Amino acid sequence: GNVNNIAGNRLDALVYNLLSGSTTINAYDYILNTQFTLLNTATAFSSAVASPTALGFDNTHSLLYIALPGTIVQVGLMPYNRYGAPGTQIFNGYVKTGTLAGMATVNDLAIEDVSGTIYLSGTNGGAATILVRYDFTTNTMIQTATPGVAGPLNLAFGNNGVLYVTNNATIYSCNTSTLALTVVSASVSTWTDLASPLYNM
């Protein structure tokens, strides 16, 4: 199927992906050129991420955030053992769930390296495109904004620390304090996801 969302783990040289319409999280090892399914060992994990739509790693690269409508899940991952047991990775039993109140859909998420603040895109109950600034530690949706551009919106932080947003036609920079968007380029098309530093797939 088509890849719906991706997240890279630079420490392990893995790319995690979600397939459209699937509830399975896959990981691709681009050193060994192999793909495997992320294994889970507790009911809490599989039930918490029944219909995931967005992925992202924090700055420690040991916590995977998985978002779905109304919910965000923080999952701890064991270090990947590429050569001792290639093709397997399990989470370490740590699962914590937060609430994304009012998010009818979640399209993408990006995590700011220094602060750990999570930014999400999706729609509200009225189907309007929204951007959200969220603090997982306090389970608080700090800010919600309607940017006034058509979605779905994809998010990624650049190496320059800027949050970039695209709606498959235009790239914007996002003011992380106000969530206001400024056009960077209007010459893109058919982008389905972003990953720092703005890899296009």
N, C-alpha and C positions, 0 to 999 in steps of 0.2 A: 504494500500500500504506500501512499504518499506520506512522507515525513511531516508531522504536524508541528513538532517543537524539538529543539535541541539544546543541550547544555554541555559545555566542555569542562573536564577536570584536568587542569594542566599538570598537577602533581603525578597523576597516574597515566597521562597520555590516553585518556579515554574520552569518547564523545557519547553522551547518553541521548537517546531519542525516543520520541513517542510517534507511533504510526496513527494516522487519521482513523478514527473509529475504533481504536484498540485501547485496551486497558493495561497493556504490557509495556514495561519500561525496558528497553534494550540498551546495551552498551557496546560500542564499537572500539576495538583495540587497533589503532591505526599503525602500531609498530608490528604487530603480528598479522594484521589484516584479517581479523576474525571478529565476529559479532556474537554476543551471548545475551541471554535474558537475565536481568538483575534478579537474584534469588531473594526470597523473603522467608523468614523462619518463624513468623508470628502472625496470628490472625489479625492483630491490630494493624499491621502494616497493610495487608491486602484489602481489608475492609475500609481503611482510611483513604485509600487512593483508588477507589472503585472506578472512577472515570476521570483520570488526570488529563489536564489540557496544557499545562505549562511547567517547565523545569528550570532550576537554577541552583548554583552552588554559592555558598558563602566564601569569605576570604580565607578560611582555613581549608577549604576543599574537602572537608570531612562531613559536612552537613549538606544534604540535598533537600532543597525545597520543592515541593510538588503542590501545584495549585489546581483547584477545580471549582466549579461554581459554589460560592459561599464558604469555601474552606481552603485553608493552606496548611500543609503538613510538613513538619521538619523531621527528617530521617537521618540518623547517624549511620555512616557506612564504614565497614572495616577496610583497612588498606588493601589495595588490589595486589595479589601475588601473581605477577605475569608469568614467571618461569617455574615457580614451585607448583602452582596449580592453575595453569592458564585456563581461561574460559569460565571462571567462576568469581562471583563476588556476592557477599551477603551483607545485610545491614546488621548493626551491632545490638539490635533489640531496643534502641532508643527511638521512640516516636512521640512527637508532641503536635497537637493540633490547635490551630488558631481559626478565628472566624473572620470571614470577609463579608460582613453584613451588607446586603443590597447589591452584591455582584451576581447578576444573573448568569453571566458568562465570564470566563477568564481566558484571555488570548495569549498573554505572554507575561513574563516577569524578568526583572533585572535587579541585581543586588549591588549596592554601592560598597566598594571594598573597605573603606576606612570606617564608616559609621555602621555598616551592616543594614542600613535602611533598605527596605524592599519596595520596589516600584512595580505596579501591575497595570495592565490594560485589559479592558473588557467592556461589558455593557451593564447598565443598571436595569431595574425592573421595567423601565419604560423603553428599553432597547436603545437608549442613547449611549454613544461611545464615551467611556470615562477613563481617566487616569487616576491611580490611587497611590498614595504614599503611606506605607504601613510599617509599624514597629512590631516585630514578632515577640520581643521580650515582654512587652506590656500588652500584647494582643490588641493594639490600637490602630484603627484606620485614621492616621493623623490628618490626612487631607484627601478630599475627592474633588476632581475637577472635570468639567465637560469641555474638552479642548476645541470643539466646534469644527472638527475635521472628520471625514468619513473613516470608519474602521474597516477591517480589524487593524489594530495598531501593534507593531512589533517593537521590542525595546532592547537596547544594549548599551553598556557603558563603553566608551572608547578608551584607548590608552591615555588620552589627555584628561580623563575624569569626567568628560561630558556625557550626559545621557542622551542618546540618539533614539529617535522614534521614526518609524516609517509606516505608511498606510498602503504600501504596494504601488505607490505612484510618486510620492514625495518623501524626502528625508528631512526631518526637523531636528533641531536641538531643543532640549527641554530644560527650562529653568526649574531646578529641583526644589526651590522654595515656593514657587507659585504654580508649578506645573503648566506654565504657559509655553507654547510652542513657537519656534522661529524657523522659517524655511532655510534649509542649508542647500538642498538640491531638488529640483523638480524634474529631473531627467531619468528617474528610475522606473522600472515596471516589473510586475510579477515577482516581487520579493515575498517570500513566505516566512522568513525568519531572519533574525539578526543574532550574531554572537560576537563578542569583543575579540579582535578589533574590527568589527563590521564585516565579518565574512558573510557573503550572500549565497543562498542556496535556492 
